[in-house]
């Protein structure tokens, strides 16, 4: 014969002695649960007697138990049903396929955008290359014109020297002839 456990618990400020095959901790948890539920019922209507609180609490706990049992039966039925397993597998497969399709579309969109960027960059590079060639040609033209300008300045200087040298000779001739300007 198993040894019975005995514990004193407090429910709605009254002491109760429980005797059971269950552990003392289990009996205390159950008593605490009942006390909490009775206090919830009491907080909802403080005019109820302790026996009314007990009956309403018992009904609420019985309702919770009944719903939990129905849910347990439904879960057991689903778990044991091959069709449930098949449906679950199909649902999971559909979810995976849907996610794959979504990611494939996103990937294709990224590839398309990347292709557009590559096309844009080649157009840009072509334009930059053309601008470089044009700039090099303009730079060469500028250097030629600077050289021409330098030659022209040198020619002007030479002409000025010749003119100023020739002008002084003309003055000397004029001076020797006795005329002055």
C-alpha positions as YAML, in Angstrom:
chain: A
units: angstrom
residues:
- id: 1
  name: UNK
  ca: [0.00, 0.00, 0.00]
- id: 2
  name: UNK
  ca: [1.34, 3.46, -0.94]
- id: 3
  name: UNK
  ca: [1.96, 6.02, 1.71]
- id: 4
  name: UNK
  ca: [-0.50, 8.90, 1.78]
- id: 5
  name: UNK
  ca: [0.78, 12.47, 1.89]
- id: 6
  name: UNK
  ca: [-0.87, 15.04, 4.11]
- id: 7
  name: UNK
  ca: [-0.69, 18.81, 3.68]
- id: 8
  name: UNK
  ca: [-2.57, 21.79, 5.14]
- id: 9
  name: UNK
  ca: [-3.53, 24.43, 2.57]
- id: 10
  name: UNK
  ca: [-5.23, 27.82, 2.76]
- id: 11
  name: UNK
  ca: [-8.15, 28.61, 0.44]
- id: 12
  name: UNK
  ca: [-10.03, 31.89, 0.83]
- id: 13
  name: UNK
  ca: [-8.30, 32.40, 4.20]
- id: 14
  name: UNK
  ca: [-9.52, 29.04, 5.58]
- id: 15
  name: UNK
  ca: [-7.30, 26.05, 6.35]
- id: 16
  name: UNK
  ca: [-8.00, 22.68, 4.75]
- id: 17
  name: UNK
  ca: [-6.14, 19.43, 5.32]
- id: 18
  name: UNK
  ca: [-5.59, 17.36, 2.18]
- id: 19
  name: UNK
  ca: [-4.59, 13.69, 2.10]
- id: 20
  name: UNK
  ca: [-3.54, 12.10, -1.20]
- id: 21
  name: UNK
  ca: [-1.18, 9.76, -3.00]
- id: 22
  name: UNK
  ca: [0.06, 12.82, -4.88]
- id: 23
  name: UNK
  ca: [3.09, 14.77, -3.70]
- id: 24
  name: UNK
  ca: [2.72, 17.61, -1.24]
- id: 25
  name: UNK
  ca: [3.99, 20.04, -3.90]
- id: 26
  name: UNK
  ca: [1.30, 18.89, -6.32]
- id: 27
  name: UNK
  ca: [-1.46, 19.24, -3.69]
- id: 28
  name: UNK
  ca: [-0.19, 22.75, -2.82]
- id: 29
  name: UNK
  ca: [-0.17, 23.80, -6.51]
- id: 30
  name: UNK
  ca: [-3.77, 22.56, -6.93]
- id: 31
  name: UNK
  ca: [-4.87, 24.37, -3.74]
- id: 32
  name: UNK
  ca: [-3.18, 27.58, -4.90]
- id: 33
  name: UNK
  ca: [-4.93, 27.30, -8.26]
- id: 34
  name: UNK
  ca: [-8.34, 26.84, -6.56]
- id: 35
  name: UNK
  ca: [-7.63, 29.76, -4.21]
- id: 36
  name: UNK
  ca: [-6.66, 32.00, -7.18]
- id: 37
  name: UNK
  ca: [-9.81, 31.03, -9.12]
- id: 38
  name: UNK
  ca: [-12.07, 31.60, -6.08]
- id: 39
  name: UNK
  ca: [-10.50, 35.02, -5.47]
- id: 40
  name: UNK
  ca: [-11.10, 35.93, -9.15]
- id: 41
  name: UNK
  ca: [-14.77, 35.00, -8.74]
- id: 42
  name: UNK
  ca: [-14.96, 36.94, -5.45]
- id: 43
  name: UNK
  ca: [-13.36, 40.04, -7.07]
- id: 44
  name: UNK
  ca: [-16.04, 39.88, -9.77]
- id: 45
  name: UNK
  ca: [-18.84, 40.07, -7.17]
- id: 46
  name: UNK
  ca: [-17.98, 40.74, -3.51]
- id: 47
  name: UNK
  ca: [-21.56, 40.14, -2.37]
- id: 48
  name: UNK
  ca: [-21.44, 36.38, -3.05]
- id: 49
  name: UNK
  ca: [-21.27, 33.91, -0.18]
- id: 50
  name: UNK
  ca: [-18.34, 31.54, 0.13]
- id: 51
  name: UNK
  ca: [-20.51, 28.62, -1.02]
- id: 52
  name: UNK
  ca: [-21.68, 30.57, -4.09]
- id: 53
  name: UNK
  ca: [-18.06, 31.50, -4.85]
- id: 54
  name: UNK
  ca: [-17.14, 27.80, -4.51]
- id: 55
  name: UNK
  ca: [-19.94, 26.69, -6.87]
- id: 56
  name: UNK
  ca: [-19.15, 29.35, -9.51]
- id: 57
  name: UNK
  ca: [-15.44, 28.54, -9.27]
- id: 58
  name: UNK
  ca: [-16.19, 24.82, -9.63]
- id: 59
  name: UNK
  ca: [-18.28, 25.58, -12.74]
- id: 60
  name: UNK
  ca: [-15.51, 27.73, -14.25]
- id: 61
  name: UNK
  ca: [-12.85, 25.10, -13.56]
- id: 62
  name: UNK
  ca: [-15.14, 22.34, -14.91]
- id: 63
  name: UNK
  ca: [-15.66, 24.45, -18.06]
- id: 64
  name: UNK
  ca: [-11.88, 24.86, -18.48]
- id: 65
  name: UNK
  ca: [-11.40, 21.12, -17.98]
- id: 66
  name: UNK
  ca: [-14.17, 20.24, -20.43]
- id: 67
  name: UNK
  ca: [-12.72, 22.54, -23.12]
- id: 68
  name: UNK
  ca: [-9.22, 21.17, -22.50]
- id: 69
  name: UNK
  ca: [-10.51, 17.59, -22.85]
- id: 70
  name: UNK
  ca: [-12.28, 18.43, -26.12]
- id: 71
  name: UNK
  ca: [-9.10, 20.09, -27.44]
- id: 72
  name: UNK
  ca: [-7.03, 17.07, -26.34]
- id: 73
  name: UNK
  ca: [-9.39, 14.67, -28.14]
- id: 74
  name: UNK
  ca: [-9.26, 16.81, -31.28]
- id: 75
  name: UNK
  ca: [-5.47, 16.92, -31.18]
- id: 76
  name: UNK
  ca: [-5.26, 13.16, -30.65]
- id: 77
  name: UNK
  ca: [-7.64, 12.61, -33.55]
- id: 78
  name: UNK
  ca: [-5.57, 14.86, -35.79]
- id: 79
  name: UNK
  ca: [-2.30, 13.33, -34.77]
- id: 80
  name: UNK
  ca: [-3.54, 9.80, -35.40]
- id: 81
  name: UNK
  ca: [-5.12, 10.64, -38.73]
- id: 82
  name: UNK
  ca: [-2.99, 9.85, -41.83]
- id: 83
  name: UNK
  ca: [-4.98, 12.42, -43.77]
- id: 84
  name: UNK
  ca: [-4.00, 15.05, -41.22]
- id: 85
  name: UNK
  ca: [-0.36, 14.14, -41.67]
- id: 86
  name: UNK
  ca: [-0.73, 14.27, -45.45]
- id: 87
  name: UNK
  ca: [-2.54, 17.63, -45.28]
- id: 88
  name: UNK
  ca: [0.11, 19.00, -42.95]
- id: 89
  name: UNK
  ca: [2.85, 17.85, -45.32]
- id: 90
  name: UNK
  ca: [1.03, 19.41, -48.29]
- id: 91
  name: UNK
  ca: [0.50, 22.66, -46.41]
- id: 92
  name: UNK
  ca: [4.16, 22.75, -45.50]
- id: 93
  name: UNK
  ca: [5.15, 21.95, -49.09]
- id: 94
  name: UNK
  ca: [2.84, 24.69, -50.41]
- id: 95
  name: UNK
  ca: [4.43, 27.14, -47.99]
- id: 96
  name: UNK
  ca: [7.92, 26.14, -49.14]
- id: 97
  name: UNK
  ca: [6.95, 26.36, -52.84]
- id: 98
  name: UNK
  ca: [5.35, 29.76, -52.28]
- id: 99
  name: UNK
  ca: [8.46, 31.03, -50.50]
- id: 100
  name: UNK
  ca: [10.66, 29.61, -53.29]
- id: 101
  name: UNK
  ca: [8.57, 31.37, -55.95]
- id: 102
  name: UNK
  ca: [8.69, 34.64, -54.00]
- id: 103
  name: UNK
  ca: [12.45, 34.42, -53.68]
- id: 104
  name: UNK
  ca: [12.84, 33.41, -57.34]
- id: 105
  name: UNK
  ca: [10.91, 36.49, -58.44]
- id: 106
  name: UNK
  ca: [13.04, 38.66, -56.17]
- id: 107
  name: UNK
  ca: [16.19, 37.05, -57.60]
- id: 108
  name: UNK
  ca: [15.03, 37.58, -61.20]
- id: 109
  name: UNK
  ca: [14.25, 41.20, -60.40]
- id: 110
  name: UNK
  ca: [17.72, 41.67, -58.93]
- id: 111
  name: UNK
  ca: [19.33, 40.03, -62.01]
- id: 112
  name: UNK
  ca: [17.31, 42.34, -64.28]
- id: 113
  name: UNK
  ca: [18.32, 45.40, -62.26]
- id: 114
  name: UNK
  ca: [21.94, 44.25, -62.31]
- id: 115
  name: UNK
  ca: [21.81, 43.84, -66.11]
- id: 116
  name: UNK
  ca: [20.42, 47.35, -66.42]
- id: 117
  name: UNK
  ca: [23.26, 48.64, -64.24]
- id: 118
  name: UNK
  ca: [25.83, 46.86, -66.39]
- id: 119
  name: UNK
  ca: [24.26, 48.32, -69.56]
- id: 120
  name: UNK
  ca: [24.22, 51.77, -67.97]
- id: 121
  name: UNK
  ca: [27.82, 51.44, -66.89]
- id: 122
  name: UNK
  ca: [28.96, 50.42, -70.40]
- id: 123
  name: UNK
  ca: [27.10, 53.42, -71.85]
- id: 124
  name: UNK
  ca: [28.72, 55.61, -69.21]
- id: 125
  name: UNK
  ca: [32.17, 54.14, -69.95]
- id: 126
  name: UNK
  ca: [31.67, 54.70, -73.68]
- id: 127
  name: UNK
  ca: [30.70, 58.31, -73.01]
- id: 128
  name: UNK
  ca: [33.68, 58.84, -70.72]
- id: 129
  name: UNK
  ca: [35.99, 57.31, -73.32]
- id: 130
  name: UNK
  ca: [34.61, 59.61, -76.03]
- id: 131
  name: UNK
  ca: [35.02, 62.62, -73.75]
- id: 132
  name: UNK
  ca: [38.64, 61.62, -72.99]
- id: 133
  name: UNK
  ca: [39.45, 61.35, -76.71]
- id: 134
  name: UNK
  ca: [37.82, 64.71, -77.37]
- id: 135
  name: UNK
  ca: [39.68, 66.27, -74.45]
- id: 136
  name: UNK
  ca: [42.99, 64.86, -75.72]
- id: 137
  name: UNK
  ca: [42.29, 66.28, -79.20]
- id: 138
  name: UNK
  ca: [41.39, 69.67, -77.73]
- id: 139
  name: UNK
  ca: [44.53, 69.55, -75.60]
- id: 140
  name: UNK
  ca: [46.65, 68.84, -78.70]
- id: 141
  name: UNK
  ca: [44.88, 71.66, -80.57]
- id: 142
  name: UNK
  ca: [45.55, 73.99, -77.66]
- id: 143
  name: UNK
  ca: [49.26, 73.08, -77.60]
- id: 144
  name: UNK
  ca: [49.54, 73.66, -81.36]
- id: 145
  name: UNK
  ca: [47.84, 77.04, -81.04]
- id: 146
  name: UNK
  ca: [50.09, 77.97, -78.12]
- id: 147
  name: UNK
  ca: [53.11, 77.06, -80.25]
- id: 148
  name: UNK
  ca: [51.69, 79.11, -83.15]
- id: 149
  name: UNK
  ca: [51.06, 81.99, -80.76]
- id: 150
  name: UNK
  ca: [54.61, 81.73, -79.42]
- id: 151
  name: UNK
  ca: [55.98, 81.74, -82.99]
- id: 152
  name: UNK
  ca: [53.79, 84.71, -83.84]
- id: 153
  name: UNK
  ca: [55.04, 86.61, -80.78]
- id: 154
  name: UNK
  ca: [58.62, 85.82, -81.72]
- id: 155
  name: UNK
  ca: [57.94, 87.06, -85.27]
- id: 156
  name: UNK
  ca: [56.34, 90.23, -83.90]
- id: 157
  name: UNK
  ca: [59.37, 90.80, -81.67]
- id: 158
  name: UNK
  ca: [61.70, 90.24, -84.62]
- id: 159
  name: UNK
  ca: [59.68, 92.66, -86.73]
- id: 160
  name: UNK
  ca: [59.67, 95.22, -83.93]
- id: 161
  name: UNK
  ca: [63.45, 94.89, -83.63]
- id: 162
  name: UNK
  ca: [63.88, 95.27, -87.37]
- id: 163
  name: UNK
  ca: [61.51, 98.19, -87.46]
- id: 164
  name: UNK
  ca: [63.08, 99.93, -84.53]
- id: 165
  name: UNK
  ca: [66.57, 99.25, -85.92]
- id: 166
  name: UNK
  ca: [65.52, 100.42, -89.39]
- id: 167
  name: UNK
  ca: [63.87, 103.53, -87.90]
- id: 168
  name: UNK
  ca: [67.07, 104.56, -86.13]
- id: 169
  name: UNK
  ca: [69.02, 104.17, -89.40]
- id: 170
  name: UNK
  ca: [66.43, 106.32, -91.16]
- id: 171
  name: UNK
  ca: [66.86, 109.02, -88.53]
- id: 172
  name: UNK
  ca: [70.57, 108.88, -88.89]
- id: 173
  name: UNK
  ca: [70.26, 109.35, -92.63]
- id: 174
  name: UNK
  ca: [67.83, 112.18, -92.16]
- id: 175
  name: UNK
  ca: [70.10, 113.78, -89.59]
- id: 176
  name: UNK
  ca: [73.09, 113.55, -91.87]
- id: 177
  name: UNK
  ca: [71.15, 115.22, -94.66]
- id: 178
  name: UNK
  ca: [70.32, 117.97, -92.28]
- id: 179
  name: UNK
  ca: [66.68, 117.47, -91.86]
- id: 180
  name: UNK
  ca: [65.07, 116.87, -88.57]
- id: 181
  name: UNK
  ca: [61.81, 115.60, -87.79]
...
